[in-house]
Amino acid sequence: MQDGYHSLISLLLPDFILDFFELKGVRKEEDVFHLDLQEVNTTPNVPDGEKLLSKGFFSTITVQDFPIRGHKVFLHIKRRR
């Protein structure tokens, strides 16, 4: 995604969202914006000797956000297991 476009979208989203989620895409339909967000792969603190296994993602959930200039906004969020 272009850096300028990503910067513009990041101004519209709360700060903490982009700390934990990566913006994967933006789609615009007639009067609707769809923002695709994917949880960032961060490893929690684990004791030595324990192995972490990636289990993939949960199903995508959709959350309706506040409108932007009369356009509905839907956040499509993909979280890690």
Phi and psi in degrees as a GROMACS rama.xvg file:
@    title "Ramachandran Plot"
@    xaxis  label "Phi"
@    yaxis  label "Psi"
@TYPE xy
-65.7706  140.979  GLN-2
-61.8904  -40.498  ASP-3
-63.7231  -41.927  GLY-4
-68.0898  -40.8933  TYR-5
-62.0062  -39.8455  HIS-6
-63.0941  -40.9524  SER-7
-64.1667  -45.9973  LEU-8
-64.3576  -38.3888  ILE-9
-64.8274  -25.3686  SER-10
-71.0063  -27.0423  LEU-11
-86.2307  -22.9657  LEU-12
-95.1096  151.014  LEU-13
-60.7205  148.603  PRO-14
-55.168  -43.8436  ASP-15
-66.8109  -22.6541  PHE-16
-64.8133  -45.6822  ILE-17
-77.1578  -9.52484  LEU-18
-73.6186  -32.4873  ASP-19
-110.276  -14.7133  PHE-20
-131.386  147.138  PHE-21
-103.387  134.142  GLU-22
-78.3249  112.147  LEU-23
-92.789  -24.1869  LYS-24
-176.979  159.397  GLY-25
-133.883  127.862  VAL-26
-121.454  139.639  ARG-27
-120.053  124.101  LYS-28
-103.787  -166.085  GLU-29
-46.9193  -62.8699  GLU-30
-131.581  31.3559  ASP-31
-135.942  135.331  VAL-32
-105.17  134.834  PHE-33
-116.568  119.448  HIS-34
-108.915  122.539  LEU-35
-95.9958  119.454  ASP-36
-119.433  138.186  LEU-37
-126.867  133.166  GLN-38
-62.3254  136.73  GLU-39
-71.0305  143.291  VAL-40
-82.6589  94.2467  ASN-41
-113.12  138.319  THR-42
-93.6231  129.46  THR-43
-73.8608  165.509  PRO-44
-70.7805  120.869  ASN-45
-125.334  144.148  VAL-46
-61.056  151.659  PRO-47
-58.5664  144.003  ASP-48
93.9465  -19.7316  GLY-49
-87.8843  139.794  GLU-50
-104.885  144.624  LYS-51
-101.238  138.893  LEU-52
-117.227  132.189  LEU-53
-79.9202  126.297  SER-54
-105.613  6.77132  LYS-55
89.1982  -147.996  GLY-56
-123.743  153.95  PHE-57
-74.0809  168.801  PHE-58
-63.0712  148.389  SER-59
-66.6438  135.016  THR-60
-109.722  154.393  ILE-61
-119.901  128.987  THR-62
-123.429  130.848  VAL-63
-86.2845  128.189  GLN-64
-103.198  178.888  ASP-65
-65.443  146.289  PHE-66
-66.2364  151.092  PRO-67
-116.384  112.522  ILE-68
48.521  46.91  ARG-69
82.2951  0.63777  GLY-70
-101.707  132.849  HIS-71
-66.9546  149.804  LYS-72
-127.14  126.013  VAL-73
-119.45  128.567  PHE-74
-99.4784  120.998  LEU-75
-101.393  108.365  HIS-76
-109.943  127.413  ILE-77
-112.112  116.957  LYS-78
-106.817  149.554  ARG-79
-78.8509  150.631  ARG-80
